[in-house]
Amino acid sequence: MVGLGRMGSGMTERLRRDGHEVMTFDPNVESTATSLAELATQLEPPRVVWLMVPSGEVTEQTVQDALGVLESDDVVVDGGNSFFRDSIRRHELAQSRGIHFVDVGVSGGVWGLEVGFCLMAGGEDEATGRLRPIFESLAPENGWADVGGPGAGHFVKMVHNGIEYGLMQAYAEGFELMNHSQFDLDLQQIAGIWRYGSVVRSWLLDLLYEAFTENGSQLDAIAPYVEDSGEGRWTINEAIKENVPVPVISAALFARFASRREIDFAAKVAAALRNQFGGHAVRAAEKRVEDPDRSR
């Protein structure tokens, strides 16, 4: 296992609990191999090297390094949130060196150690078949599948995360409306009862209830700023290429963009236009107090 972050460490422990011998490498963890080259010497061929590192340049470099130290018939597994077209390219590169490459979308987060990780595998049947005992140990019952050829695993995980964007935004908007209603609603209580018997019950709702429990019904300790890690953008781009409408996922991504705006200039433009054509009143902007440290 290469990469012992929140998910990589949980996956390693879950595999060891199920009887697998797992060697590890993470440059930020002292109790691991000191390099990929050393890690390779600790494994008997044919080896399986599973990468759980951040997508992008880190994954690209780690794949290149792994291919440089592994041998024919070894397997490289990318379990991160890589773009599926990059995974197809990496499969072709590995194949040219006689090495198998499998892309596995992994969902489960920090809870995966306890309840299992949902796995979506893409690659050649020979390689994914060899990994079956690993998949069965990591996933809950009925929680993994070989979804197709090279790139399919990361494609399915990309769509999975796009759907996640839409689900999260629907909950966010519903609770926003209840928070502004004329009623004195206990949002933690409502999230709690919706978990039982309601048609909107889900694991995300369980997590929202836990967030209310930890931070209060107003979530006072949490800033209204929502980042995105790229999968929503990739999903929308692919939808455009395939002429598939994804209005909910698109709106959810744009809502995240909106959360990061210190001043919503578009709203200022709309207010100004309403004032110009209809004489509608505009609200005066509050004067900003400059932070003396802002320019540093």
Order of alpha helices (4+ residues) and beta strands (2+ residues): alpha-alpha-beta-alpha-beta-alpha-beta-alpha-beta-alpha-alpha-beta-alpha-alpha-alpha-alpha-alpha-alpha
